[in-house]
Amino acid sequence: MEVKASLEGCNKEQKQQLDKLVEAYKEVFQEPKGLPLKREVEHKRKLLPKYTLPNIGLYHQSLLEADEVNRQLQHSSDRNGKTNEVK
């Protein structure tokens, strides 16, 4: 089995060693076949009844940063002939 990953910077001996390693553990390096099996234990957190998940964005920005991004988007859309306000 040939190692398909980029091997730039590896010499011939290192490439051969990697080929042997991949061959020895080929069941680990094979392409996935379908979805993973159901787990015996599903990892999830139970929230207390009075609490809910916080509604936060993926990227945290200060109000100043968010205002600046909105200002730049508004300026860009105005230059392109669109006048919809970005919120």
Contact map, one row per residue, 1 for C-alpha under 8 A:
111000000000000000100110000000000000000000000000000000000000000000000000000000000000000
111100000000000000100100000000000000000000000000000000000000000000000000000000000000000
111110000000001001100100000000000000000000000000000000000000000000000000000000000000000
011111000000000000000000000000000000000000000000000000000000000000000000000000000000000
001111100000000000000000000000000000000000000000000000000000000000000000000000000000000
000111110000000000000000000000000000000000000000000000000000000000000000000000000000000
000011111100001000000000000000000000000000000000000000000000000000000000000000000000000
000001111100000000000000000000000000000000000000000000000000000000000000000000000000000
000000111110000000000000000000000000000000000000000000000000000000000000000000000000000
000000111111111000000000000000000000000000000000000000000000000000000000000000000000000
000000001111111000000000000000000000000000000000000000000000000000000000000000000000000
000000000111111100000000000000000000000000000000000000000000000000000000000000000000000
000000000111111110000000000000000000000000000000000000000000000000000000000000000000000
000000000111111111000000000000000000000000000000000000000000000000000000000000000000000
001000100111111111100000000000000000000000000000000000000000000000000000000000000000000
000000000001111111110000000000000000000000000000000000000000000000000000000000000000000
000000000000111111111000000000000000000000000000000000000000000000000000000000000000000
001000000000011111111100000000000000000000000000000000000000000000000000000000000000000
111000000000001111111110000000000000000000000000000000000000000000000000000000000000000
000000000000000111111111000000000000000000000000000000000000000000000000000000000000000
000000000000000011111111100000000000000000000000000000000000000000000000000000000000000
111000000000000001111111110010000000000000000000000000000000000000000000000000000000000
100000000000000000111111110000000000000000000000000000000000000000000000000000000000000
000000000000000000011111110000000000000000000000000000000000000000000000000000000000000
000000000000000000001111111110000000000000000000000000000000000000000000000000000000000
000000000000000000000111111111000000000000000000000000000000000000000000000000000000000
000000000000000000000000111111000000000000000000000000000000000000000000000000000000000
000000000000000000000000111111000000000000000000000000000000000000000000000000000000000
000000000000000000000100111111100000000000000000000000000000000000000000000000000000000
000000000000000000000000011111110000000000000000000000000000000000000000000000000000000
000000000000000000000000000011111000000000000000000000000000000000000000000000000000000
000000000000000000000000000001111110000000000000000000000000000000000000000000000000000
000000000000000000000000000000111110000000000000000000000000000000000000000000000000000
000000000000000000000000000000011111000000000000000000000000000000000000000000000000000
000000000000000000000000000000011111100000000000000000000000000000000000000000000000000
000000000000000000000000000000000111110000000000000000000000000000000000000000000000000
000000000000000000000000000000000011111000000000000000000000000000000000000000000000000
000000000000000000000000000000000001111100000000000000000000000000000000000000000000000
000000000000000000000000000000000000111111000000000000000000000000000000000000000000000
000000000000000000000000000000000000011111000000000000000000000000000000000000000000000
000000000000000000000000000000000000001111100000000000000000000000000000000000000000000
000000000000000000000000000000000000001111110000000000000000000000000000000000000000000
000000000000000000000000000000000000000011111000000000000000000000000000000000000000000
000000000000000000000000000000000000000001111100000000000000000000000000000000000000000
000000000000000000000000000000000000000000111110000000000000000000000000000000000000000
000000000000000000000000000000000000000000011111000000000000000000000000000000000000000
000000000000000000000000000000000000000000001111101100000000000000000000000000000000000
000000000000000000000000000000000000000000000111111000000000000000000000000000000000000
000000000000000000000000000000000000000000000011111100000000000000000000000000000000000
000000000000000000000000000000000000000000000001111100000000000000000000000000000000000
000000000000000000000000000000000000000000000011111110000000000000000000000000000000000
000000000000000000000000000000000000000000000010111111000000000000000000000000000000000
000000000000000000000000000000000000000000000000001111100000000000000000000000000000000
000000000000000000000000000000000000000000000000000111110000000000000000000000000000000
000000000000000000000000000000000000000000000000000011111000000000000000000000000000000
000000000000000000000000000000000000000000000000000001111101000000000000000000000000000
000000000000000000000000000000000000000000000000000000111111000000000000000000000000000
000000000000000000000000000000000000000000000000000000011111000000000000000000000000000
000000000000000000000000000000000000000000000000000000001111100000000000000000000000000
000000000000000000000000000000000000000000000000000000011111110000000000000000000000000
000000000000000000000000000000000000000000000000000000000011111111000000000000000000000
000000000000000000000000000000000000000000000000000000000001111111000000000000000000000
000000000000000000000000000000000000000000000000000000000000111111100000000000000000000
000000000000000000000000000000000000000000000000000000000000111111110000000000000000000
000000000000000000000000000000000000000000000000000000000000111111111000000000000000000
000000000000000000000000000000000000000000000000000000000000111111111100000000000000000
000000000000000000000000000000000000000000000000000000000000001111111110000000000000000
000000000000000000000000000000000000000000000000000000000000000111111111000000000000000
000000000000000000000000000000000000000000000000000000000000000011111111100000000000000
000000000000000000000000000000000000000000000000000000000000000001111111110000000000011
000000000000000000000000000000000000000000000000000000000000000000111111111000000000000
000000000000000000000000000000000000000000000000000000000000000000011111111100000000000
000000000000000000000000000000000000000000000000000000000000000000001111111110000000010
000000000000000000000000000000000000000000000000000000000000000000000111111111000011110
000000000000000000000000000000000000000000000000000000000000000000000011111111100000000
000000000000000000000000000000000000000000000000000000000000000000000001111111110000000
000000000000000000000000000000000000000000000000000000000000000000000000111111111111000
000000000000000000000000000000000000000000000000000000000000000000000000011111111110000
000000000000000000000000000000000000000000000000000000000000000000000000001111111100000
000000000000000000000000000000000000000000000000000000000000000000000000000111111100000
000000000000000000000000000000000000000000000000000000000000000000000000000011111110000
000000000000000000000000000000000000000000000000000000000000000000000000000011111111000
000000000000000000000000000000000000000000000000000000000000000000000000010011001111100
000000000000000000000000000000000000000000000000000000000000000000000000010010000111110
000000000000000000000000000000000000000000000000000000000000000000000000010000000011111
000000000000000000000000000000000000000000000000000000000000000000000100110000000001111
000000000000000000000000000000000000000000000000000000000000000000000100000000000000111
